[in-house]
Amino acid sequence: MDTTSFAQRLKERRDSHALGLQVKESTARFVQDLLALLFPHFCREEFHETGEIAARITLLRRDLTSLVQPFLNDTPDAAADAARNFFATLPSIHDSLWLDAAAIHEGDPAAESIDEVVLAYPGFTAIAIHRFAHRLYALGIPVFPRLLTEYAHQLTGIDIHPGATIGSSFAIDHGTGLVIGESTVIGNHVKVYQGVTLGALSVDKKLAKSKRHPTIEDHVVIYAQAVILGGATTVGHHSIIGGNVWLTESVPPYSFVQVEHRTLVRSQSDPGVNGTYVI
């Protein structure tokens, strides 16, 4: 290997893709600090005065400006404007997250309090970071929202694209292995379990800007390992999608979709002999 030649190639590539030092680590720290601001459950310190909280908001707005600046090279003020717009909507995001926490608490008999949900439920953490990322995505910031949701993915095992639109009072129970694609639209009061995939029927790159992922209307429950695919697929309101269902077409409101199970009853005298199926 010609070290000098390789070093030159590396420098050229690094210079053309430089996005700031330790951008992933800085993004994770920003998310942690933002969660700590909104919820004392994540906080490493106490805020004793309203002024302290206001000062921390100012510092976090400054941090966000610095973080998104490498991704917004069009105008000098773009990063500051994006950070200002994000923090202008932070009160509504905060209100939405309390509704999410309440929905998880109400829907899980094992949850003893909303504090337990905020402290210990990975689904809540994933939803919180998604709501931050989705707002930044809506502001047109490239790449950076994905850093937020991939950090959530690392923490929780829950993979939600920042482009997914999710309504109020969203509940994730367990959540490990949950995947929600970019153009998914989820209504209000929806509950999903672990291993659910809301995905696309095709990964053709030409469809990148199209509606590739399903629409889930209000008051739907989707049980574990269900797979719902396609941008034209709509699950009607108040429907229940059973575990392990594979769904690629729309179902009307109040539907109950389940996998047909069959049980084989073997002969007691000879367990190796085929018996009859009981449906």
C-alpha positions in Angstrom: 0.0 0.0 0.0 1.2 3.5 -0.9 0.5 5.2 2.4 1.0 8.7 1.0 -1.4 8.1 -1.9 -4.0 6.5 0.3 -3.8 9.3 2.8 -4.4 11.8 0.1 -7.5 9.9 -1.1 -8.8 9.7 2.5 -8.3 13.4 3.0 -10.2 14.3 -0.1 -13.1 12.1 0.8 -13.1 13.2 4.4 -13.1 16.9 3.4 -16.0 16.4 1.0 -18.1 14.6 3.7 -17.1 16.5 6.8 -20.2 17.1 9.0 -18.5 18.4 12.2 -16.6 16.6 15.0 -18.4 13.8 16.8 -21.8 14.6 15.3 -23.3 11.3 16.4 -22.1 11.7 20.0 -23.2 15.3 20.1 -26.7 14.3 18.8 -27.1 11.7 21.5 -26.1 14.2 24.1 -28.6 16.8 22.8 -31.4 14.2 22.9 -30.4 13.3 26.5 -30.4 17.0 27.5 -33.7 17.7 25.8 -35.4 14.7 27.5 -33.9 15.9 30.8 -35.4 19.3 30.3 -38.9 18.0 29.6 -39.0 15.2 32.2 -37.3 15.1 35.6 -37.1 11.3 35.2 -34.2 11.8 32.7 -32.5 14.6 34.7 -29.1 14.4 36.3 -29.7 17.7 38.2 -32.5 19.7 39.6 -33.9 22.9 38.4 -34.8 25.1 41.3 -35.9 28.3 39.5 -38.0 29.0 36.4 -35.1 31.1 35.2 -32.8 28.1 35.3 -35.2 26.2 33.0 -35.4 29.2 30.6 -31.6 29.5 30.5 -31.3 25.8 29.7 -33.8 26.2 26.8 -31.6 29.0 25.4 -28.5 26.8 25.7 -30.2 23.9 24.0 -31.5 26.1 21.2 -27.8 27.2 20.7 -26.7 23.6 20.7 -29.3 22.6 18.1 -28.2 25.5 15.9 -24.7 24.2 15.9 -25.7 20.6 15.3 -27.9 21.3 12.2 -25.6 23.9 10.7 -23.5 21.4 8.7 -26.6 20.0 7.1 -28.0 23.4 6.1 -25.5 25.3 3.9 -28.0 27.3 1.9 -28.2 30.4 4.0 -26.2 31.6 7.0 -29.4 32.0 9.1 -31.0 28.6 8.2 -29.8 26.7 11.2 -30.8 29.4 13.7 -34.2 29.7 12.1 -34.7 25.9 12.2 -33.7 25.8 15.9 -36.0 28.7 16.7 -38.9 27.0 14.9 -38.3 23.7 16.6 -38.3 25.2 20.1 -41.4 27.2 19.3 -43.3 23.9 19.0 -41.7 22.3 22.0 -44.7 23.1 24.3 -47.0 21.2 22.0 -44.6 18.3 21.7 -44.4 18.1 25.5 -48.2 18.0 25.8 -48.3 15.2 23.2 -45.8 13.2 25.1 -47.8 13.3 28.3 -50.8 12.0 26.3 -48.6 9.2 24.9 -47.4 8.3 28.4 -51.0 8.2 29.7 -52.1 6.0 26.8 -49.3 3.5 27.6 -50.2 3.5 31.3 -54.0 3.1 30.6 -53.3 0.3 28.1 -50.9 -1.8 30.2 -52.2 -3.5 33.4 -48.5 -4.0 34.4 -47.9 -0.2 34.5 -48.4 1.1 38.0 -48.0 4.8 37.2 -47.2 7.3 34.4 -43.9 7.9 36.2 -43.0 4.2 35.7 -43.9 4.6 32.0 -41.6 7.6 31.5 -38.8 6.0 33.5 -38.8 2.5 32.4 -40.8 1.9 29.2 -38.6 1.9 26.0 -41.7 2.6 23.9 -42.1 5.9 25.6 -38.5 6.9 25.0 -38.8 5.9 21.3 -42.0 7.9 20.9 -40.4 11.0 22.5 -37.4 11.0 20.3 -39.5 10.3 17.2 -41.6 13.4 18.0 -38.5 15.5 18.2 -37.1 14.0 15.0 -40.4 14.3 13.1 -40.6 18.0 13.8 -37.1 18.6 12.5 -37.9 16.4 9.5 -40.9 18.6 8.8 -38.6 21.6 8.9 -36.7 20.2 6.0 -33.5 19.4 7.8 -31.7 16.5 6.0 -30.0 13.6 7.8 -30.0 15.0 11.3 -33.5 13.7 12.2 -32.3 10.2 11.2 -29.5 10.5 13.7 -32.1 11.1 16.4 -34.2 8.2 15.5 -31.2 5.9 15.0 -30.1 6.8 18.5 -33.6 5.8 19.7 -33.2 2.6 17.7 -29.9 1.8 19.5 -31.5 2.5 22.9 -34.8 0.7 22.5 -34.7 -1.7 19.5 -37.6 0.4 18.1 -37.1 1.7 14.5 -39.4 4.6 13.6 -38.5 6.8 10.6 -38.7 10.5 11.4 -41.0 11.0 8.4 -43.7 8.8 9.8 -46.8 10.8 10.9 -48.1 9.7 14.3 -51.3 11.0 16.0 -51.9 11.6 19.6 -52.1 9.1 22.5 -49.8 6.6 20.7 -49.0 3.5 22.7 -46.2 1.0 22.2 -46.3 -2.1 24.4 -42.9 -3.8 24.7 -41.9 -2.6 21.2 -38.7 -4.6 20.5 -38.3 -5.1 16.7 -41.0 -2.6 15.8 -40.5 -0.9 12.4 -42.5 2.0 11.1 -41.6 3.3 7.7 -41.2 6.9 6.4 -44.6 7.5 4.8 -46.6 5.7 7.4 -49.6 7.7 8.7 -51.0 6.7 12.1 -54.1 8.2 13.6 -55.0 8.9 17.2 -55.3 6.3 20.1 -53.4 3.6 18.2 -51.6 0.8 20.1 -48.9 -1.5 18.6 -47.0 -4.4 20.1 -43.5 -5.8 19.5 -42.3 -6.9 16.1 -44.9 -5.1 14.1 -43.8 -3.9 10.7 -45.5 -1.0 8.9 -43.5 -1.2 5.7 -43.4 -0.9 1.9 -44.3 -3.5 -0.7 -41.4 -2.4 -2.9 -38.0 -1.0 -2.2 -37.6 0.4 -5.7 -35.6 3.6 -5.4 -37.8 5.3 -8.0 -40.6 5.2 -5.4 -38.6 7.2 -2.8 -40.9 10.2 -2.8 -44.2 8.3 -3.0 -46.6 7.0 -0.3 -45.0 3.6 0.2 -46.2 2.7 3.7 -49.7 2.0 5.2 -52.2 4.3 6.8 -53.5 3.2 10.3 -56.7 5.0 11.3 -57.9 5.9 14.8 -58.4 3.4 17.7 -56.6 0.5 16.0 -54.7 -2.2 17.9 -52.0 -4.2 16.1 -50.7 -7.3 17.9 -47.2 -8.8 17.9 -45.3 -9.6 14.7 -48.1 -8.4 12.3 -46.8 -7.1 9.0 -48.8 -4.4 7.2 -47.4 -3.3 3.8 -48.1 -0.8 1.0 -48.9 2.8 0.6 -52.4 2.0 -0.6 -53.1 -0.2 2.4 -55.4 1.4 5.0 -56.5 -0.2 8.3 -59.9 1.3 9.1 -60.6 2.8 12.5 -61.5 0.7 15.5 -59.9 -2.4 13.8 -57.9 -5.2 15.5 -55.0 -6.8 13.6 -54.0 -10.1 15.2 -50.5 -11.4 15.8 -48.5 -12.7 12.8 -51.0 -11.3 10.3 -49.6 -10.5 6.8 -51.7 -7.7 5.3 -51.2 -6.0 1.9 -54.7 -4.7 1.3 -57.1 -2.4 3.0 -59.6 -3.5 5.6 -62.7 -1.5 6.6 -63.4 0.1 10.0 -64.2 -2.3 12.9 -62.4 -5.2 11.2 -60.9 -8.1 13.1 -58.1 -9.7 11.1 -56.5 -12.9 12.3 -54.4 -15.8 11.1 -56.3 -19.0 10.7 -54.7 -21.5 13.1 -55.1 -25.3 12.9 -54.3 -27.8 15.7 -53.3 -31.3 14.8 -54.6 -33.8 17.4 -52.3 -36.9 17.2 -53.4 -40.5 17.9 -52.7 -41.4 21.6 -51.9 -45.0 20.6 -49.5 -44.0 17.9 -48.3 -40.3 18.2 -46.5 -40.7 14.9 -49.7 -41.3 12.9 -51.4 -38.2 11.5 -54.6 -37.3 13.3 -57.3 -34.8 12.4 -57.1 -31.1 12.3 -59.3 -29.1 14.6 -59.8 -25.5 13.4 
